[in-house]
Amino acid sequence: MSIVTVPRSEPTVDDVRAAAGRLAGHAHRTPVLTSRRVDAELAASVFFKCENLQRIGAFKFRGAFNALSRFTDAQRRAGVVAYSSGNHAQAVALAARILGIPATIVMPHDAPSSKVAATRGYGAEIVGYDRFTEDRAAVGAALAAERGLTLVPPFDHPDVIAGQGTAALELLEDTGGLDALYVCLGGGGLLAGSALAARALAPGCRVYGVEPAAGDDGQRSFRSGELVRIPTPDTIADGAQTQSLGELTFPIIRREVDDVLTATDAELVDAMAVYASTMKMVVEPTGCLSFAGARQHADRLAGLRVGVIVSGGNVDLDRYAALLAGALRS
Ligand SMILES: *Cc1c(COP(=O)(O)O)cnc(C)c1O
């Protein structure tokens, strides 16, 4: 069975700009924060784009809202379906509620109850599936076919990529230009959109994706030119446990990005502790990838203007406390 038909057309910076227009008044223009301590550590001017303070606590609201805004009347009446146990689920559920579109979210039966409750709280219908015996893409595709729903994937879709690019667009507008930009990387929607924005607004800006070291498929794909697929990586960065880049995100990343770096779980926890202690910010493990990558480049950033996209802040407090406690002990 064919699962998802992804439109083949690549988005451009004009699509990112159009997405910014659709998001105005619906997404937060999130703050850009600085830290003297971080500037001293990197001998650079570092600008943090705080998407942990975005609606639903992550940038994913941008891509979901942009994609749903472009539905036809018939698509709006029939509804949207998405499969995710993470930030994309809440993003689609909230965007659908704002736009008056019925939403169905496919989630594993054993998804954290806080996430199920949050998604249901936005008015979405939850359809459960068994992670061990069922394929969520197939469950989503079956629902889409039966009920005439439109599937919105978490990263490999031009409207999603364009929406995610608006965070970097805002950061570049607010800072008036950057020499380097670090972006958290899972399936590559955020990185591809960010790179499109950076190439247009700051042509000399180097753009780096940062993915978990346990799943270096993005780095291998980027460096080899072949789309590498891996088993689900074991990492605390649960928002970046993707098995490969997308068929749409990969060519954009390959063309527009300067390199893909990897960060270990220990580096993510160190970054998380800096955010907590120095900047008073709760950042989820996946959201720490970008800063962890920038710190690896400390020797080459002196005197530069550096952007770091903080992608999200959704982490259960007991898990957050346990991760930070581990950082203090070591
Ligand atoms: C989804 C997500 C990512 C990865 O985004 P991609 O577009 O899949 O690369 C990074 N951080 C957070 C917090 C996320 O929710």
The ligand as a Gaussian input file, in Angstrom:
#p B3LYP/6-31G(d) Opt

LIG

0 1
 C       10.607000      17.808000      16.044000
 C       11.630000      18.442000      16.884000
 C       12.962000      18.592000      16.441000
 C       13.441000      18.063000      15.110000
 O       12.809000      18.727000      14.034000
 P       12.902000      18.146000      12.556000
 O       12.141000      19.113000      11.728000
 O       12.279000      16.783000      12.581000
 O       14.332000      18.060000      12.207000
 C       13.863000      19.258000      17.258000
 N       13.497000      19.730000      18.472000
 C       12.234000      19.596000      18.930000
 C       11.910000      20.137000      20.272000
 C       11.259000      18.949000      18.159000
 O       10.004000      18.818000      18.624000

